[in-house]
Amino acid sequence: MSADDVWQGRARRALRREGFDAREHLLASLGQASRIDARIEDSLRQHAPGDYATDATGAFEFLSRSSIGLEQAGFGILLPQWWTRKGTRGRLTVKAVVATPKLKSEGGLGLDQLVKFDWKVALGGSVLTRAELEDLARLKTPLVRVRGQWVHVSAQEIEAALRFWKEKGGKAAVRDLLRLDLGVPGTTPALPFDGVEATGWVGDLLRKVEGHAAFEEVAPPPGLHGTLRPYQVRGYSWLAFLGQCGFGACLADDMGLGKTVQALALIERNWTAGARRPTLLICPTSVIGNWEKEAERFTPGLPLLVHHGAGRAKAALQEQASRHAIVISSYALLHRDLEALKEVDWAAVVLDEAQNIKNPETKQARAARAIPAASRIALTGTPVENNVGDLWSLMEFLNPSLLGSQAEFKRTFFVPIQAARDADATARLRRLTGPFILRRLKTDRSIIADLPAKMEMKVFCTLTREQASLYQAVMSEAMEALKGAAAEGIQRKGVILATLSKLKQVCNHPAQFLRDNSPLPGRSGKLARLTEMMEEVIETGDRALVFTQFAEMGALLKRQLEETFGHEVLFLHGGVPKAQRDRMVDRFQKDEGGPPVFILSLKAGGTGLNLTRASHVFHFDRWWNPAVENQATDRAFRIGQRRNVQVHKLVCVGTLEEKIDEMIEKKKGIAEHVVGTSEAWLTALSTSQLRELMTLRARAVAE
């Protein structure tokens, strides 16, 4: 029933209620409604008010504001279906459209080729021409009628679309279109962006880069000695594909899955294809020997040069490198020999243990980015070791500007992900970096079915009374230092990290903390437990690795275990020369009567070694970084291992070791959502939180 029915008297038959006056009721209702919508008040000046006329702006105001107020006041509101169905979702969207080009040449994908493209702007599901968009801009109203359909759009969005159309259209390199499609910061319009619509070989390229499953596998080179596993063929083919496209790639397989052989297969392929240009391989000094042996094993036909040591020839490097397929050097020399390295025409630069450039401000990270090369490859089992900030430095080496500037990355990704755990920011970062990071886990049985199981367990130990006394003294000293007003910023962090290190040493052994060369037996619950467990390992004929982050503790462990069991114990730390290091590894791996226990400092022995003779791994003290600990464990749990590997992580109950272990279990998911946390995160805790963290529980001390 309409208002016109009321004024014409047709409402009397429909509303037969005694004493009810429909006209009076309508006027009273309109009067109430006029307080919400001023245009209704104007309509009351009519002889028989029933509607009012308005323009598009007035209609938008009624739909977006007045209708809500009227409904809240108890009025029944009937709105157009196009509004209730779409509401304010009828926004402008922008898409780049690429005309199908011809290949630049038969031999390549033409990534630097310029191709024509245009922008496609859509509104409410309808694609607009530039002329239509200009007509809408002249209307300057938020409610417009497009091809028979009313749509809400802001004048600012229309102006932005026109401005972007005028400034960004025309031609672009295929490389830039790919960056646009991935949503690289600074490349996309401010309006909602629907990506790149491309056909032909450009469309094929975009699909292949975005999805790891789309590229074609290539056969391993004939010169490769050995058989690649199926997942290794995929990795090697993926590296070849991205290299052909001119993009850097990060092979982030778990330790032990054979990143080395996949990289060597690629170098062999490129060398034998006729390029005959050298590849520079940068790795930690401790791993140079491992690369030499692996190259001799898998690619014996490739000429190899080790650029290391006092006798290296910097002046003649360019001439020497041109005769070799692989030139191996170290991170320690990367910035010192930068000028000589920059003079060589490198086919590729490969960074092994690429987490070494996680800090973009270090000299070696800057040097790595400064070396020109046709292709860049990063090999690492921990693309995110500390936090997602590591990804910026890694990607800046592989594909400069992919993640924008450091400031843009921090604002767009780092803060939202690390501080707020923003799922949308995480998804966008994964989309940007995913095409250039290939990560496979050896716990995935579809990747490798013949690797034995890894069994991890916590071994809880107690403190002796001497340890508890020292522990309490260190904690009291730290709390006193943190009370002062000067203990802020860097100074506060320094106090916290120093205290954590001291407490770790106390938990390990009083002799380590006191540095007094005092007797070892009976003074450490952790050492006593390790000795007990090692007795069983040795009796059964097994071999074990023992990791500690402290070189001085490694020396104490060596002394204790040798005196207890009468067997030689190997000890590898940062001061061991390369030749002696290689002899240690060979004795442990190949000598049937060799030492059953190998102690390693975490920094010197945590990466780059193949120690599959061990079936037990002990983490004597905790690094409080799951990524680093897993790397160390992977010295034994890797390809070539034929037995189950038991991992024992020693933890002193009732101390900060147990409490931080509990915190780590809760924090593990942050890095894993993108592709590890260092101990620095502990410095962000408040003083009260630190006191709670460090305070000894009653069960910490053995009776």
MOVENNOR-V39072 format. One line per field, one symbol per residue. ss: DSSP state (H for helix, E for strand, - for the rest). psi: psi as a letter, one per 30 degrees, with the letter a starting at -180 (. if undefined). burial: # if it has 16 or more other C-alpha atoms within 10 Angstrom, else .. Layout:
# MOVENNOR-V39072
ss=???
psi=???
burial=???
This chain:
# MOVENNOR-V39072
ss=--HHHHH---HHHH-------HHHHHHHHHHHHH---HHHHHH------------HHHHHHHHHHHHHHHHH--------HHHHHHHHH--EEEEEEE------E--E-----EEEEEEEEEE--EEE-HHHHHHHHHH---EEEE--EEEE--HHHHHHHHHHHHHH-EEEEHHHHHHHHH---------EEEEEEE-HHHHHHHHHHH-------------------HHHHHHHHHHHHHHHH---EEE-------HHHHHHHHHHHHHH------EEEEE-HHHHHHHHHHHHHH-----EEE----------HHHHH----EEEEEHHHH---HHHHH---E-EEEEE-HHHH-----HHHHHHHH--E--EEEE---------HHHHHHHHHH-------HHHHHHHHHHHHHHH--HHHHHHHHHHHH--EE---------------EEEEEEEE-E-HHHHHHHHHHHHHHHHHHH-----HHHHHHHHHHHHHHHHHHHH-HHHHH----------HHHHHHHHHHHHHHH----EEEEE--HHHHHHHHHHHHHHH---EEEE-----HHHHHHHHHHHHH------EEEEEHHHH----------EEEE------HHHHHHHH-----------EEEEEEEE---HHHHHHHHHHHH-HHHH------HHHHHH--HHHHHHHH---HHHE--
psi=kleeeeffgffeeeiikkgkjeeeeeeeeeeefffejffeeefffleikfllklaeeeeeeeefeeeeeeeffgkkkjlkefefefbgfilkkkkkkkkjllkelfflfhfgkklkllkjkkjhfkkkleeeeeeeefehkfjljjhgkkkkkkeeeeeeeeeeeeeflcllkeeeeeeeefhkkffllflkkgakjklafeeeeeeeeejffflkkkkkkffkjlkklefeeeeeeeeeeeeefgklkjjhlkkffheeeeeeeeeeeeefffehklkkjklkeffeeeeeeeeeeeiffkkkkjillfgkjeegeeeeefgkekjkaleffefegeeeeffkikelkkjkhfffgfjffleeeeeeffjklfkkkkkkfifjeelfffeeeefeeeikgegaleeeeeeeeeeeeeefhjeeeeeeeeeefefgkjkkkffjffejfgkllkjkkkjklllleeeeeeeeeeeeeeeeefekffilbeeeeeeeeeeeeeeeeeeekeeeefhghllekgfkeeeeeeeeeeeeeeefgllkkjkkfkeeeeeeeeeeeeeefgkkkkjklffkleeeeeeeeeeeefjeglkfkjkkkeeegflgkjhffkgkkkjelkfhjeeeeeeeeffeilkfkglkkkkjjkkjlgafeeeeeeeeeffefeeffe.kklffffffkleeeeeeefkklegfkk.
burial=..#..##...#..........##..##..#.###.##.###.##....##.......#.#.##..##.##............#......#########..........###.###.#.######..##.#..#..##..#####.#...######.###.##.##......#.##.#########..##.#.#.####...##.######.#..#....##..##..#..#########################################.....################..#..###.#.#####........##.###.########.###.##.##..#################...######.###.##############################.#..##.#######......##.###############....##..##.#....#######.##.###.##..##..#.........##.##..##.############......#..######.##..#..##....################.##......#######......##.##..##....################################################.###################..#.....##..####....##......##.####...##..
